[in-house]
Amino acid sequence: MTAFPDPADDAVGEVVELVSTLIRFDTSNTGEPDTTKGEAECARWVAAQLEEAGYETEYVESGAPGRGNVFTRLRGSDPSRGALLIHGHLDVVPAEANDWSVHPFSGAIEDGYVWGRGAVDMKDMVGMMIAVARSLARAGITPPRDLVFAFVADEEAGGKYGAHWLVENRPDLFAGVTEAIGEVGGFSLTVPRRDGGERRLYLIETAEKGLCWMRLRAHGRAGHGSMINDDNAVTTLAEVVARLGRHRFPLVLTEAVAQFLAAVSEETGLTIDVDSPDLEGMIEKLGPMARILNATLRDTATPTMLQAGYKANVIPATAEAVLDCRVLPGRQAAFEAEIDELIGPDVTREWVTNLPPVETTFDGDLVEAMNAALLACDPDARTVPYMLSGGTDAKAFSELGIRCFGFAPLRLPPDLDFSALFHGVDERVPVDALTFGTRVLHHFLTHC
């Protein structure tokens, strides 16, 4: 009997080297245009890889020189169906080389991992996208619907010079798109089964919190540092920042989190009482993943930046702070009211960035296709929805009415603290996870 090659083999064979090469492009995004390196060189390399396989690509700079984006479309067999957007960002957060075991932009392939800044956020998915897109074109495969591959800039700074600019200025690039997949979802979480053994849950992101960066400003009476001053802007601001940083917003159980916890309870036999005031303590039993989960039970307002003064013996007239606020769906008005009560009358606030939450339901043909693709590659898989505590470019694409999911499939070792790798030192992705994810993505895009 003749054995036919797996159509995904071509993609699997090159994905590791593609990810390694992507990491070697230093696309560090500081959030400041003057110090951000830009994505142009990397974007043009991505375009070349796609064009080599026969694609026509469009390179777009999104509102500033060097903020490179690449788009291409693979026509599907049914033009009446909505197109699927597969998106990944090319920028990464900065990395301090002295803190790492390997150079963060080496793309080293060692000890079964690909190492470097962006390995999981998100040049792993970008590499899988390129590998699968090239494989589909080389094999002459026509997917069931149009596929739009988008490689975009500036996600790590909120997308002003990336996805949001593209949505506002080039909506034609998304013509006909009704659904999308991107980060952060599709990765496995291994949990103990109630009857012994283990079960791999694959977390599909169906919701993410709103992203609000808030600037606080206090005004006071300037003066000499040696004098008593009962109107010190630094003191006023520091008291408010400490109050916000220690505050616990109310516990709110969203649909995505409730569905996830129900699945975990069913698989593990752990009693997770969603009405318990110690719900967060119960979730801690799930291990490192608890960091993400507990952050999706409440709004948060985390102080991240302080600025005041210019000399040790001068009391400044103003002091400023920035807080990273993440808000649950449906909570914006209540969150702002709570913030204002905590701030009081002596400090003003303004939003530096205010991007709304994203939320969809865990159902439909696309979810079924994700589930089928994972089961085809891992018969012990179970897909479950979850909420991301951070934010992605889905915030921009949802403005076009696109239904967004986080689905960048990876089968991870049970003992890998995956959430700690995002923006962390020694960021890395398992080689086996990349090859697995590429097979899943290939199956998914040919059956979506």
C-alpha positions as CSV (number, residue, x, y, z in Angstrom):
1,M,0.0,0.0,0.0
2,T,1.5,3.3,-1.0
3,A,2.1,5.8,1.8
4,F,1.4,9.4,0.8
5,P,3.2,12.2,2.6
6,D,1.4,14.4,5.1
7,P,0.8,17.7,3.4
8,A,1.9,19.4,6.6
9,D,5.4,17.9,6.4
10,D,6.7,20.7,4.3
11,A,5.7,23.3,6.8
12,V,6.9,21.2,9.8
13,G,10.3,20.8,8.2
14,E,11.1,24.5,8.0
15,V,9.2,26.1,11.0
16,V,12.0,25.9,13.5
17,E,14.5,27.7,11.3
18,L,11.9,30.3,10.3
19,V,11.2,31.1,14.0
20,S,14.9,31.2,14.8
21,T,15.5,33.7,11.9
22,L,12.6,35.9,13.0
23,I,14.0,36.2,16.5
24,R,17.3,37.4,15.0
25,F,15.6,40.5,13.8
26,D,15.7,42.9,16.7
27,T,12.3,44.5,16.5
28,S,12.3,45.9,20.0
29,N,9.4,48.2,20.7
30,T,10.1,50.7,23.6
31,G,6.8,52.5,23.1
32,E,8.7,55.6,22.1
33,P,9.0,56.2,18.3
34,D,12.5,57.6,18.6
35,T,13.9,54.5,20.3
36,T,11.8,51.8,18.7
37,K,13.8,49.9,16.0
38,G,10.9,49.4,13.7
39,E,9.7,46.3,11.9
40,A,10.5,47.2,8.3
41,E,13.5,44.9,7.8
42,C,11.7,41.9,9.4
43,A,8.5,42.7,7.5
44,R,10.3,42.8,4.1
45,W,11.9,39.5,4.9
46,V,8.5,38.0,5.7
47,A,7.2,39.3,2.4
48,A,10.2,37.7,0.6
49,Q,9.4,34.3,2.1
50,L,5.8,34.5,1.0
51,E,6.6,35.7,-2.5
52,E,9.1,32.9,-2.9
53,A,6.2,30.5,-2.6
54,G,4.1,32.4,-5.1
55,Y,2.1,34.9,-3.1
56,E,1.5,38.5,-4.0
57,T,2.1,40.6,-0.9
58,E,1.5,44.2,0.1
59,Y,3.9,46.1,2.4
60,V,2.3,48.9,4.3
61,E,3.9,51.4,6.7
62,S,1.4,52.2,9.4
63,G,1.6,55.9,10.3
64,A,5.4,56.2,10.8
65,P,8.6,55.3,8.9
66,G,9.8,51.8,9.6
67,R,6.5,50.5,11.1
68,G,6.3,47.7,8.5
69,N,3.3,45.4,7.9
70,V,2.8,42.7,5.4
71,F,-0.5,41.3,4.0
72,T,-1.4,38.5,1.6
73,R,-4.6,36.7,0.7
74,L,-5.0,33.1,-0.3
75,R,-8.3,32.6,-2.2
76,G,-10.7,29.9,-0.9
77,S,-13.1,27.6,-2.7
78,D,-16.2,29.4,-1.5
79,P,-16.1,33.1,-2.1
80,S,-19.5,33.6,-0.5
81,R,-18.1,32.7,2.9
82,G,-16.5,35.3,5.1
83,A,-12.7,35.4,5.1
84,L,-10.6,34.3,8.0
85,L,-7.8,36.7,9.3
86,I,-4.7,35.0,10.7
87,H,-2.7,37.8,12.4
88,G,0.7,38.0,14.2
89,H,2.8,40.9,15.3
90,L,6.4,41.4,14.4
91,D,7.5,43.6,17.3
92,V,8.8,42.4,20.7
93,V,9.4,44.0,24.1
94,P,13.0,45.0,24.8
95,A,15.4,42.6,26.5
96,E,18.5,43.2,28.5
97,A,21.2,40.8,27.2
98,N,23.1,40.6,30.5
99,D,20.1,39.0,32.2
100,W,19.8,36.1,29.7
101,S,21.5,32.7,29.5
102,V,21.7,33.2,25.7
103,H,21.7,36.4,23.7
104,P,18.0,37.4,23.4
105,F,18.3,38.0,19.7
106,S,20.4,34.9,18.9
107,G,17.5,32.6,18.0
108,A,19.6,29.8,19.5
109,I,18.3,26.3,19.0
110,E,19.5,24.4,22.1
111,D,18.2,21.8,24.6
112,G,15.0,21.2,22.6
113,Y,14.0,24.9,22.6
114,V,14.2,27.9,20.3
115,W,15.5,30.8,22.5
116,G,15.1,34.5,22.3
117,R,12.9,37.5,22.7
118,G,9.7,36.9,20.9
119,A,9.9,33.1,21.0
120,V,6.4,32.9,22.6
121,D,5.3,36.5,22.0
122,M,4.8,36.0,19.2
123,K,7.4,35.0,16.6
124,D,6.5,31.4,17.2
125,M,3.1,31.9,15.7
126,V,4.5,34.2,13.0
127,G,6.9,31.4,12.0
128,M,4.0,28.9,11.9
129,M,1.9,31.2,9.8
130,I,4.7,31.6,7.2
131,A,5.5,27.9,7.2
132,V,1.8,26.9,6.7
133,A,1.1,29.6,4.1
134,R,4.2,28.5,2.1
135,S,3.1,24.9,2.3
136,L,-0.4,25.6,1.1
137,A,0.8,27.5,-1.9
138,R,3.5,24.9,-2.8
139,A,1.0,22.1,-2.6
140,G,-1.6,24.0,-4.6
141,I,-4.1,23.6,-1.8
142,T,-7.3,25.7,-1.9
143,P,-8.7,26.4,1.5
144,P,-12.5,26.3,2.1
145,R,-12.6,30.1,2.5
146,D,-10.3,33.1,1.8
147,L,-7.4,33.3,4.2
148,V,-5.9,36.7,5.0
149,F,-2.4,36.5,6.5
150,A,-1.4,39.7,8.4
151,F,2.0,40.4,9.9
152,V,1.7,43.7,11.8
153,A,3.7,46.3,13.8
154,D,3.4,47.9,17.2
155,E,1.3,45.5,19.1
156,E,3.5,45.8,22.2
157,A,2.7,49.5,22.5
158,G,-1.0,49.2,21.9
159,G,-1.1,49.2,18.1
160,K,-1.3,53.0,17.4
161,Y,1.3,52.5,14.7
162,G,0.0,49.0,13.8
163,A,-3.4,47.3,13.9
164,H,-5.3,50.4,15.0
165,W,-3.8,52.5,12.3
166,L,-4.5,49.8,9.7
167,V,-8.1,49.5,10.8
168,E,-8.7,53.2,10.6
169,N,-6.7,54.0,7.4
170,R,-6.7,50.7,5.4
171,P,-9.9,48.8,6.1
172,D,-9.8,47.6,2.5
173,L,-7.1,45.1,3.7
174,F,-9.7,43.3,5.7
175,A,-12.4,43.3,3.1
176,G,-14.8,40.4,3.7
177,V,-13.1,39.2,6.9
178,T,-15.6,38.0,9.5
179,E,-13.5,36.0,11.9
180,A,-9.9,36.0,13.1
181,I,-7.3,34.0,15.1
182,G,-4.1,35.3,16.7
183,E,-2.5,35.3,20.1
184,V,-2.8,34.1,23.1
185,G,-4.5,30.7,23.0
186,G,-4.4,27.2,21.7
187,F,-1.7,26.2,24.1
188,S,-2.0,23.2,26.4
189,L,-2.4,23.1,30.2
190,T,-1.9,19.6,31.7
191,V,-4.1,18.9,34.7
192,P,-4.4,15.7,36.8
193,R,-7.5,13.6,36.1
194,R,-9.8,12.6,38.8
195,D,-9.4,8.9,37.8
196,G,-5.6,9.1,37.7
197,G,-3.3,10.1,34.8
198,E,-3.4,13.5,33.1
199,R,-5.5,15.5,30.6
200,R,-4.4,18.2,28.3
201,L,-6.7,21.2,28.1
202,Y,-6.1,23.5,25.2
203,L,-7.1,27.0,26.2
204,I,-8.9,29.0,23.4
205,E,-9.0,32.7,24.1
206,T,-12.6,34.0,23.7
207,A,-12.2,37.2,25.8
208,E,-9.7,39.7,27.0
209,K,-9.8,42.5,29.5
210,G,-9.8,46.1,28.5
211,L,-6.5,47.9,28.4
212,C,-6.4,51.4,30.0
213,W,-3.2,53.2,30.7
214,M,-4.0,56.0,33.2
215,R,-1.9,59.0,34.0
216,L,-2.4,60.6,37.5
217,R,-1.2,64.2,38.2
218,A,-0.9,66.0,41.5
219,H,-0.3,69.7,41.9
220,G,1.2,71.4,45.0
221,R,3.2,74.3,46.2
222,A,6.8,74.4,45.1
223,G,9.5,75.2,47.6
224,H,12.7,74.5,49.4
225,G,13.3,70.9,50.5
226,S,14.3,72.0,54.0
227,M,11.0,73.7,54.7
228,I,7.8,72.2,56.1
229,N,5.3,71.9,53.2
230,D,1.7,70.7,53.8
231,D,0.9,71.0,50.0
232,N,3.6,68.6,48.6
233,A,2.6,67.2,45.2
234,V,4.9,64.2,45.7
235,T,3.2,63.3,49.0
236,T,-0.3,63.7,47.6
237,L,0.5,61.5,44.6
238,A,2.3,58.9,46.6
239,E,-0.6,58.4,48.9
240,V,-3.0,57.9,46.0
241,V,-0.7,55.6,44.1
242,A,-0.2,53.4,47.2
243,R,-4.0,53.3,47.8
244,L,-4.7,52.2,44.3
245,G,-1.8,49.7,44.2
246,R,-3.2,48.0,47.4
247,H,-6.8,48.1,46.4
248,R,-8.8,44.9,45.6
249,F,-11.5,45.4,43.1
250,P,-14.6,43.2,43.5
251,L,-14.6,39.6,42.3
252,V,-16.6,39.2,39.0
253,L,-17.0,35.9,37.3
254,T,-17.4,36.2,33.5
255,E,-18.8,33.5,31.2
256,A,-15.4,32.5,29.8
257,V,-13.8,32.1,33.2
258,A,-16.9,30.2,34.5
259,Q,-16.7,27.8,31.6
260,F,-13.0,27.2,32.1
261,L,-13.4,26.5,35.8
262,A,-16.3,24.1,35.2
263,A,-14.1,22.1,32.8
264,V,-11.2,22.0,35.2
265,S,-13.5,20.8,38.0
266,E,-15.0,18.1,35.7
267,E,-11.6,16.8,34.7
268,T,-9.7,17.0,38.0
269,G,-12.4,16.5,40.6
270,L,-11.2,19.6,42.4
271,T,-14.0,21.5,44.1
272,I,-13.9,25.0,42.8
273,D,-16.8,26.9,44.4
274,V,-17.3,30.0,42.3
275,D,-19.3,31.6,45.0
276,S,-16.5,31.2,47.6
277,P,-14.7,34.3,48.8
278,D,-11.6,32.2,48.6
279,L,-12.0,31.4,44.9
280,E,-8.5,32.8,44.1
281,G,-7.0,30.4,46.7
282,M,-8.8,27.5,45.1
283,I,-7.4,28.5,41.7
284,E,-3.8,28.6,43.1
285,K,-4.0,24.8,43.2
286,L,-3.8,24.9,39.4
287,G,-0.1,26.0,39.6
288,P,1.5,28.7,37.5
289,M,-1.5,29.2,35.3
290,A,-3.2,30.7,38.3
291,R,-1.4,33.9,37.7
292,I,-3.3,34.5,34.5
293,L,-6.6,33.1,35.8
294,N,-6.7,35.1,39.1
295,A,-6.0,38.3,37.1
296,T,-9.2,37.6,35.1
297,L,-11.4,37.6,38.3
298,R,-11.0,41.3,39.1
299,D,-10.2,44.6,37.5
300,T,-6.7,45.7,38.3
301,A,-4.9,49.1,38.5
302,T,-1.2,48.5,38.8
303,P,1.3,51.4,39.4
304,T,4.1,51.2,36.8
305,M,5.7,54.6,36.5
306,L,6.5,57.6,38.7
307,Q,7.9,61.0,37.8
308,A,8.5,64.0,40.0
309,G,11.2,66.6,40.8
310,Y,14.5,67.7,39.3
311,K,16.7,68.3,42.3
312,A,17.1,66.8,45.8
313,N,16.4,70.1,47.7
314,V,13.5,71.4,45.6
315,I,9.9,70.4,46.3
316,P,8.3,70.2,42.8
317,A,5.0,71.8,41.9
318,T,3.8,68.7,40.1
319,A,4.1,64.9,40.3
320,E,2.9,62.2,37.8
321,A,2.3,58.5,37.8
322,V,1.1,56.0,35.3
323,L,-1.0,52.9,36.1
324,D,-1.6,49.9,33.9
325,C,-5.4,49.2,34.3
326,R,-7.1,46.1,33.0
327,V,-10.9,46.1,33.1
328,L,-13.3,43.2,32.8
329,P,-16.1,43.2,30.1
330,G,-19.0,45.3,31.2
331,R,-17.1,46.9,34.1
332,Q,-15.8,50.2,32.6
333,A,-18.3,52.6,34.2
334,A,-18.1,50.9,37.6
335,F,-14.3,50.7,37.4
336,E,-14.0,54.4,36.7
337,A,-16.4,55.3,39.5
338,E,-14.3,53.2,41.9
339,I,-11.1,54.8,40.7
340,D,-12.5,58.3,41.2
341,E,-13.5,57.5,44.7
342,L,-10.0,56.1,45.5
343,I,-8.3,59.1,43.9
344,G,-10.2,61.8,45.6
345,P,-10.3,65.5,44.7
346,D,-6.6,66.4,44.8
347,V,-5.4,64.3,42.0
348,T,-6.5,64.4,38.3
349,R,-6.6,61.5,35.9
350,E,-6.5,61.0,32.2
351,W,-6.4,58.0,29.9
352,V,-3.2,57.6,27.9
353,T,-4.7,54.5,26.2
354,N,-8.2,53.2,26.6
355,L,-9.0,50.1,24.6
356,P,-12.2,48.2,25.3
357,P,-12.5,44.5,26.3
358,V,-13.1,41.9,23.6
359,E,-15.5,39.0,24.2
360,T,-17.2,36.3,22.1
361,T,-18.9,33.0,22.7
362,F,-17.3,29.6,22.6
363,D,-19.3,28.1,19.8
364,G,-19.8,27.9,16.1
365,D,-18.1,26.3,13.1
366,L,-14.7,28.0,13.7
367,V,-14.5,26.6,17.3
368,E,-15.5,23.2,15.9
369,A,-12.6,23.4,13.4
370,M,-10.1,24.3,16.2
371,N,-11.3,21.4,18.2
372,A,-11.1,19.0,15.3
373,A,-7.6,20.2,14.4
374,L,-6.3,19.6,17.9
375,L,-8.0,16.2,18.2
376,A,-6.4,15.1,14.9
377,C,-3.0,15.8,16.3
378,D,-3.6,15.0,20.0
379,P,-6.5,12.6,20.6
380,D,-6.4,13.4,24.3
381,A,-7.1,17.1,23.7
382,R,-10.0,19.0,25.2
383,T,-10.6,22.6,24.2
384,V,-11.9,25.1,26.8
385,P,-12.5,28.8,26.6
386,Y,-10.6,31.3,28.8
387,M,-10.1,35.0,29.2
388,L,-6.7,36.7,28.7
389,S,-5.7,39.2,31.4
390,G,-3.6,41.1,28.8
391,G,-4.5,42.6,25.5
392,T,-3.9,41.8,21.8
393,D,-4.5,43.3,18.4
394,A,-8.0,41.7,18.5
395,K,-9.0,45.0,20.2
396,A,-8.4,46.7,16.9
397,F,-9.8,44.1,14.5
398,S,-13.0,43.7,16.6
399,E,-13.8,47.3,15.7
400,L,-14.5,46.1,12.2
401,G,-17.0,43.6,13.5
402,I,-14.6,40.7,13.2
403,R,-15.1,37.9,15.7
404,C,-11.7,37.3,17.3
405,F,-10.2,34.2,19.0
406,G,-6.8,33.5,20.5
407,F,-5.5,30.4,18.7
408,A,-1.7,29.8,18.3
409,P,-1.6,26.1,19.0
410,L,1.3,24.6,21.1
411,R,1.5,21.3,23.0
412,L,3.6,22.2,26.0
413,P,5.6,20.1,28.6
414,P,3.5,19.8,31.8
415,D,6.1,21.4,33.9
416,L,6.8,24.4,31.7
417,D,5.8,27.7,33.4
418,F,4.5,29.1,30.1
419,S,2.9,32.3,31.4
420,A,6.2,33.4,33.0
421,L,7.9,33.3,29.5
422,F,5.9,36.2,28.2
423,H,8.1,39.3,28.4
424,G,10.4,37.2,30.7
425,V,14.1,36.5,30.8
426,D,15.2,33.4,28.8
427,E,12.0,33.4,26.8
428,R,11.9,30.2,24.7
429,V,9.5,27.8,22.9
430,P,9.9,24.0,22.7
431,V,10.8,22.7,19.3
432,D,8.3,19.9,19.7
433,A,5.6,22.5,20.5
434,L,6.4,24.4,17.3
435,T,6.2,21.3,15.1
436,F,3.0,20.2,16.8
437,G,1.4,23.6,16.4
438,T,2.3,23.8,12.7
439,R,0.5,20.5,12.1
440,V,-2.5,21.8,14.0
441,L,-2.5,25.1,12.2
442,H,-2.2,23.4,8.8
443,H,-5.2,21.1,9.6
444,F,-7.2,24.0,10.9
445,L,-6.7,26.2,7.9
446,T,-7.5,23.5,5.4
447,H,-10.8,22.7,7.3
448,C,-11.9,26.1,8.5
